[in-house]
């Protein structure tokens, strides 16, 4: 909680905050998000717009290791 308070204060003062996360609840607190895969930019914009665009979709993630497949 204290960390997020500090981040919001610094951002409010105009500081650029670069935050890497795989948690949607953290990403939703950001003004803008970047979605990348293997260095390729897939999306840039507001987290709410990304959530609305992807609603109801599922994705199959593949891995060179056969046992690591997951349905997202």
C-alpha positions in Angstrom: 0.0 0.0 0.0 2.8 2.4 0.9 4.6 1.6 -2.4 1.5 2.4 -4.4 1.0 5.7 -2.5 4.6 6.7 -3.3 4.2 5.7 -7.0 1.0 7.8 -7.3 2.7 10.8 -5.6 5.7 10.7 -7.9 3.5 10.3 -11.0 1.4 13.2 -9.8 4.5 15.3 -9.7 5.1 14.5 -13.4 7.6 11.7 -13.0 7.5 8.9 -15.5 7.1 5.5 -13.8 8.0 2.4 -15.7 6.4 -0.7 -14.1 6.6 -4.2 -15.3 3.8 -6.6 -14.1 1.8 -9.6 -15.1 -1.0 -8.7 -12.7 -4.1 -7.1 -14.1 -5.0 -5.3 -10.9 -1.6 -3.5 -10.9 -1.9 -2.7 -14.6 -5.3 -1.2 -14.1 -3.8 1.5 -11.8 -1.7 2.8 -14.6 -2.6 5.6 -17.0 -1.2 3.7 -20.0 0.1 0.1 -20.6 2.3 -1.5 -23.2 1.7 -5.2 -24.0 4.7 -6.8 -25.6 5.6 -10.3 -26.8 9.2 -11.2 -27.6 10.1 -7.6 -28.0 7.2 -6.8 -30.3 4.7 -4.1 -29.2 1.2 -5.6 -29.4 -0.8 -2.8 -27.6 -0.3 0.7 -26.2 -3.0 2.6 -24.5 -5.4 2.7 -21.5 -5.7 -0.5 -19.6 -9.6 -0.2 -19.6 -9.6 -0.2 -23.4 -7.3 -3.3 -23.6 -9.7 -5.1 -21.1 -12.7 -4.2 -23.2 -11.0 -5.2 -26.5 -10.0 -8.6 -25.1 -13.2 -9.4 -23.2 -14.4 -12.9 -23.9 -11.3 -14.0 -25.8 -9.0 -16.8 -24.9 -5.4 -17.4 -26.1 -3.2 -20.5 -26.4 0.3 -19.8 -25.3 2.9 -22.2 -26.7 6.3 -23.0 -25.4 9.3 -24.9 -26.9 8.8 -27.1 -23.9 5.8 -29.3 -24.8 4.6 -29.6 -21.1 4.4 -25.8 -20.6 1.3 -25.0 -22.7 -1.5 -23.0 -21.0 -4.9 -21.8 -22.1 -5.4 -18.2 -21.1 
